């Protein structure tokens, strides 16, 4: 029997549109003690000063950050996920992907 589950993605109908949880931004940070404070500041800066961040801020919902330790740098890899309408995600990919 085929398994049609897509891992690491969640699907929801929000306001009559299909939204999928997507990784919208990733970045690295050094070894810091107050990760929440520094991540919040970096994400806010991305939302306000980057065209991609402004697009995601406008259309995305339910923003969550995930941190993973990077053993080779003793720092953190940060991934921002959001629920983004599939139609807007297609536009985002066409507009900003190389």
C-alpha positions in Angstrom: 0.0 0.0 0.0 1.4 3.4 -1.0 2.2 5.9 1.7 1.0 9.3 0.6 2.0 11.2 3.7 4.4 14.1 3.2 6.5 14.4 6.3 7.5 17.8 7.8 4.5 19.4 6.2 1.1 20.2 7.6 -2.0 21.0 5.6 -4.9 23.2 6.8 -7.8 25.1 5.3 -7.6 28.7 6.6 -10.1 31.3 5.3 -11.1 28.9 2.5 -7.5 28.5 1.2 -5.2 25.5 1.5 -2.2 26.4 3.6 0.9 24.3 4.0 3.6 24.6 6.6 6.8 25.6 4.8 10.3 26.4 5.7 10.5 30.0 4.7 13.9 31.1 5.9 17.1 29.6 7.4 20.1 31.1 8.9 23.0 30.3 11.3 23.9 31.9 14.7 26.9 31.5 16.8 27.1 29.9 20.3 24.8 32.2 22.4 23.1 31.8 25.7 19.9 33.7 25.1 18.8 32.1 21.8 15.2 33.3 22.0 16.2 37.0 22.2 18.7 36.8 19.4 16.4 34.8 17.1 13.6 37.2 17.7 15.7 40.1 16.7 17.1 38.4 13.6 13.6 37.3 12.5 12.2 40.8 13.1 15.0 42.3 11.0 14.3 39.8 8.2 10.6 40.6 8.2 11.2 44.4 8.1 14.3 44.7 5.8 14.1 41.9 3.3 11.7 41.7 0.4 11.2 38.0 0.9 10.5 38.5 4.6 7.9 41.2 3.8 6.2 38.8 1.4 6.1 36.0 3.9 5.0 38.3 6.7 2.1 39.5 4.5 0.8 36.1 3.5 2.1 33.7 6.2 0.4 32.6 9.4 1.5 30.7 12.5 5.3 31.5 12.4 7.5 29.0 14.4 11.2 28.8 14.7 13.2 25.6 15.1 16.8 25.5 16.2 19.3 22.7 15.6 22.8 22.6 17.0 25.6 22.7 14.4 28.3 20.5 15.8 31.0 21.7 13.4 30.6 25.4 14.4 29.2 25.0 17.9 26.5 27.3 16.8 22.8 27.0 15.9 21.0 26.5 12.6 17.6 28.3 12.7 14.7 27.5 10.5 11.6 29.6 10.3 8.4 27.8 9.3 5.0 29.3 8.5 1.6 28.3 7.2 1.6 29.8 3.6 -1.3 29.5 1.1 -0.2 27.2 -1.7 -1.1 29.9 -4.4 1.1 32.5 -2.6 3.9 29.9 -2.1 4.0 29.3 -5.9 4.3 33.1 -6.5 7.0 33.3 -3.9 9.0 30.5 -5.5 8.7 32.0 -9.0 9.6 35.4 -7.8 12.5 34.7 -5.5 14.0 31.4 -6.4 17.1 31.4 -8.6 
